[in-house]
Amino acid sequence: MEHSASAGCKLIQRGKDLRGVKNIIGTGGPLLNGGDPGALLSEALRKDREEDTLLPEEGRFYLDERYILYAMGLLAQRNPKAALAIMKKCLKPLKDTACLA
């Protein structure tokens, strides 16, 4: 959306504000078999030139190598603590876990 004011036009972002997200989890074949999952996941971060976006500036990256996220979503409906414990055990942190854009 564009907002016009006396100082000129400025784009206004709409949608979910993801700036507070600290953990980014990747799953699926392209991430697991694509060579550099950290580089792919870093695309989820805000770039310097995109100061008005609602994306996180930094984050810790994890891989779901066992494809457990779908099942943990189901389990979390009945037992959120168990789902969180399993995810903490099974998700693989990437070496550069404090990634910056």
GROMACS elastic network, one bead per residue, 0.5 to 0.9 nm:
[ bonds ]
;  ai    aj funct       b0    kb
    1    10     6  0.85158   500
    1    11     6  0.56748   500
    1    12     6  0.53582   500
    1    13     6  0.68185   500
    1    14     6  0.76389   500
    2     9     6  0.65079   500
    2    10     6  0.57049   500
    2    12     6  0.59228   500
    2    13     6  0.88642   500
    3     8     6  0.83680   500
    3     9     6  0.55699   500
    3    10     6  0.53728   500
    3    11     6  0.61273   500
    3    12     6  0.66985   500
    4     7     6  0.79643   500
    4     8     6  0.58757   500
    4    10     6  0.66138   500
    4    11     6  0.88574   500
    5     8     6  0.52633   500
    5     9     6  0.61572   500
    5    10     6  0.80884   500
    6     9     6  0.82374   500
    7    10     6  0.88664   500
   11    52     6  0.80456   500
   12    52     6  0.77800   500
   12    53     6  0.89754   500
   13    52     6  0.70788   500
   13    53     6  0.65876   500
   13    54     6  0.71411   500
   14    17     6  0.81483   500
   14    54     6  0.83107   500
   15    54     6  0.80472   500
   16    54     6  0.73208   500
   17    20     6  0.75678   500
   17    21     6  0.88461   500
   17    53     6  0.86659   500
   17    55     6  0.69224   500
   17    56     6  0.86727   500
   18    21     6  0.54706   500
   18    54     6  0.55375   500
   18    56     6  0.57047   500
   19    22     6  0.83607   500
   19    45     6  0.89696   500
   19    46     6  0.86076   500
   19    53     6  0.85601   500
   19    54     6  0.55242   500
   19    57     6  0.67892   500
   19    58     6  0.87867   500
   20    55     6  0.83139   500
   20    56     6  0.62322   500
   20    57     6  0.87359   500
   21    24     6  0.74745   500
   21    55     6  0.81805   500
   21    56     6  0.59137   500
   21    57     6  0.88719   500
   21    58     6  0.83759   500
   21    59     6  0.71164   500
   22    56     6  0.73855   500
   22    57     6  0.89672   500
   22    58     6  0.69306   500
   22    60     6  0.61420   500
   22    61     6  0.87289   500
   23    58     6  0.88807   500
   23    59     6  0.54046   500
   23    61     6  0.60220   500
   23    62     6  0.74297   500
   24    41     6  0.74289   500
   24    44     6  0.81511   500
   24    59     6  0.64115   500
   24    60     6  0.60491   500
   24    62     6  0.62320   500
   24    63     6  0.86278   500
   25    41     6  0.80986   500
   25    60     6  0.84225   500
   25    61     6  0.58939   500
   25    63     6  0.56620   500
   25    64     6  0.68393   500
   25    91     6  0.81741   500
   25    93     6  0.89713   500
   26    31     6  0.66748   500
   26    32     6  0.84520   500
   26    37     6  0.79071   500
   26    40     6  0.89249   500
   26    41     6  0.68505   500
   26    61     6  0.75525   500
   26    62     6  0.62405   500
   26    64     6  0.60708   500
   26    65     6  0.86929   500
   27    30     6  0.82141   500
   27    31     6  0.63060   500
   27    32     6  0.70513   500
   27    62     6  0.87806   500
   27    63     6  0.60050   500
   27    65     6  0.67891   500
   27    66     6  0.85914   500
   27    67     6  0.66119   500
   27    68     6  0.89305   500
   27    69     6  0.80297   500
   28    31     6  0.57791   500
   28    32     6  0.62159   500
   28    33     6  0.84959   500
   28    64     6  0.77718   500
   28    65     6  0.79789   500
   28    67     6  0.73167   500
   29    32     6  0.50295   500
   29    33     6  0.55869   500
   29    34     6  0.74334   500
   30    33     6  0.53884   500
   30    35     6  0.85176   500
   30    37     6  0.82520   500
   31    34     6  0.53268   500
   31    35     6  0.75316   500
   31    36     6  0.74450   500
   31    37     6  0.50197   500
   31    38     6  0.85519   500
   31    40     6  0.70998   500
   31    41     6  0.82024   500
   31    63     6  0.80211   500
   32    35     6  0.74793   500
   32    36     6  0.84704   500
   32    37     6  0.67754   500
   32    63     6  0.77015   500
   32    64     6  0.83405   500
   32    65     6  0.66911   500
   33    36     6  0.84036   500
   33    37     6  0.83082   500
   34    37     6  0.67667   500
   34    40     6  0.87411   500
   36    39     6  0.55438   500
   36    40     6  0.67122   500
   36    41     6  0.89349   500
   37    40     6  0.50694   500
   37    41     6  0.60625   500
   37    42     6  0.84753   500
   37    61     6  0.89451   500
   37    63     6  0.80084   500
   37    94     6  0.83703   500
   38    41     6  0.51129   500
   38    42     6  0.60040   500
   38    43     6  0.88829   500
   38    61     6  0.70179   500
   38    62     6  0.87006   500
   38    94     6  0.69489   500
   38    95     6  0.86738   500
   38    96     6  0.76760   500
   38    97     6  0.88086   500
   38    99     6  0.83359   500
   39    42     6  0.51596   500
   39    43     6  0.69423   500
   40    43     6  0.55952   500
   40    44     6  0.79045   500
   41    44     6  0.56691   500
   41    45     6  0.78231   500
   41    61     6  0.70422   500
   41    62     6  0.89555   500
   42    45     6  0.54584   500
   42    46     6  0.86476   500
   42    58     6  0.84826   500
   42    59     6  0.84703   500
   42    61     6  0.82941   500
   42    99     6  0.71638   500
   42   100     6  0.76275   500
   42   101     6  0.65837   500
   43    46     6  0.77123   500
   43    47     6  0.83908   500
   43   101     6  0.79958   500
   44    55     6  0.70090   500
   44    56     6  0.75398   500
   44   101     6  0.88487   500
   45    55     6  0.57524   500
   45    56     6  0.52277   500
   45    57     6  0.54389   500
   45    58     6  0.62131   500
   45    59     6  0.76524   500
   45    99     6  0.88415   500
   45   100     6  0.75258   500
   45   101     6  0.57260   500
   46    49     6  0.82610   500
   46    50     6  0.62644   500
   46    51     6  0.73953   500
   46    52     6  0.89982   500
   46    53     6  0.67501   500
   46    54     6  0.76831   500
   46    55     6  0.50662   500
   46    56     6  0.57017   500
   46    57     6  0.50640   500
   46    58     6  0.77857   500
   46   100     6  0.88208   500
   46   101     6  0.61790   500
   47    50     6  0.52512   500
   47    51     6  0.72690   500
   47    53     6  0.87097   500
   47    55     6  0.87389   500
   47    57     6  0.74456   500
   47   101     6  0.55001   500
   48    51     6  0.60672   500
   48    57     6  0.86828   500
   48   101     6  0.72791   500
   49    52     6  0.86675   500
   50    53     6  0.56772   500
   51    54     6  0.85123   500
   52    55     6  0.88830   500
   53    56     6  0.86657   500
   55    58     6  0.89874   500
   56    59     6  0.70422   500
   56   101     6  0.89715   500
   57    99     6  0.89198   500
   57   100     6  0.65359   500
   57   101     6  0.62792   500
   58    98     6  0.69371   500
   58    99     6  0.56841   500
   58   101     6  0.63628   500
   59    97     6  0.71749   500
   59    98     6  0.58001   500
   59    99     6  0.56575   500
   59   100     6  0.69504   500
   60    93     6  0.76865   500
   60    94     6  0.78628   500
   60    96     6  0.77541   500
   60    98     6  0.50542   500
   60    99     6  0.62284   500
   61    92     6  0.85620   500
   61    93     6  0.60662   500
   61    94     6  0.57321   500
   61    95     6  0.85764   500
   61    96     6  0.77041   500
   61    97     6  0.54050   500
   61    98     6  0.76238   500
   61    99     6  0.74813   500
   62    91     6  0.60429   500
   62    92     6  0.52805   500
   62    94     6  0.56343   500
   62    97     6  0.77767   500
   63    66     6  0.86807   500
   63    90     6  0.89926   500
   63    91     6  0.56685   500
   63    92     6  0.50266   500
   63    93     6  0.64125   500
   63    94     6  0.71482   500
   64    67     6  0.54561   500
   64    68     6  0.66043   500
   64    69     6  0.70554   500
   64    87     6  0.86481   500
   64    90     6  0.74241   500
   64    91     6  0.51681   500
   64    92     6  0.65528   500
   65    68     6  0.79786   500
   65    90     6  0.81433   500
   65    91     6  0.70684   500
   65    92     6  0.71785   500
   66    69     6  0.85224   500
   66    90     6  0.75571   500
   66    91     6  0.80418   500
   67    70     6  0.72069   500
   67    71     6  0.82585   500
   68    71     6  0.53774   500
   68    72     6  0.60884   500
   68    73     6  0.86801   500
   68    86     6  0.88604   500
   68    87     6  0.77343   500
   68    90     6  0.80947   500
   68    91     6  0.85190   500
   69    72     6  0.50202   500
   69    73     6  0.61621   500
   69    74     6  0.87646   500
   69    87     6  0.78145   500
   70    73     6  0.52487   500
   70    74     6  0.66632   500
   70    75     6  0.88659   500
   71    74     6  0.51430   500
   71    75     6  0.61430   500
   71    76     6  0.85102   500
   71    83     6  0.85625   500
   72    76     6  0.58011   500
   72    77     6  0.86578   500
   72    80     6  0.84334   500
   72    82     6  0.86558   500
   72    83     6  0.51831   500
   72    84     6  0.77925   500
   72    86     6  0.78738   500
   72    87     6  0.74036   500
   73    76     6  0.51924   500
   73    77     6  0.68175   500
   73    80     6  0.86810   500
   73    83     6  0.75685   500
   74    77     6  0.55817   500
   74    78     6  0.75213   500
   74    79     6  0.89478   500
   74    83     6  0.86400   500
   75    78     6  0.55523   500
   75    79     6  0.57505   500
   75    80     6  0.67653   500
   75    82     6  0.76225   500
   75    83     6  0.58218   500
   76    81     6  0.73412   500
   76    82     6  0.73582   500
   76    83     6  0.52882   500
   76    84     6  0.77222   500
   77    80     6  0.64061   500
   77    83     6  0.89692   500
   79    82     6  0.55363   500
   79    83     6  0.64352   500
   79    84     6  0.88805   500
   80    83     6  0.50727   500
   80    84     6  0.61592   500
   80    85     6  0.86065   500
   81    84     6  0.51899   500
   81    85     6  0.61761   500
   81    86     6  0.86874   500
   82    85     6  0.50796   500
   82    86     6  0.62006   500
   82    87     6  0.86062   500
   83    86     6  0.52487   500
   83    87     6  0.62013   500
   83    88     6  0.86631   500
   84    87     6  0.50946   500
   84    88     6  0.61202   500
   84    89     6  0.86060   500
   85    88     6  0.51913   500
   85    89     6  0.63033   500
   85    90     6  0.86889   500
   86    89     6  0.50991   500
   86    90     6  0.59922   500
   86    91     6  0.82991   500
   87    90     6  0.51114   500
   87    91     6  0.55313   500
   88    91     6  0.59424   500
   88    92     6  0.85333   500
   89    92     6  0.82042   500
   93    96     6  0.83057   500
   93    97     6  0.65359   500
   94    97     6  0.54583   500
   95    98     6  0.86513   500
   96    99     6  0.59309   500
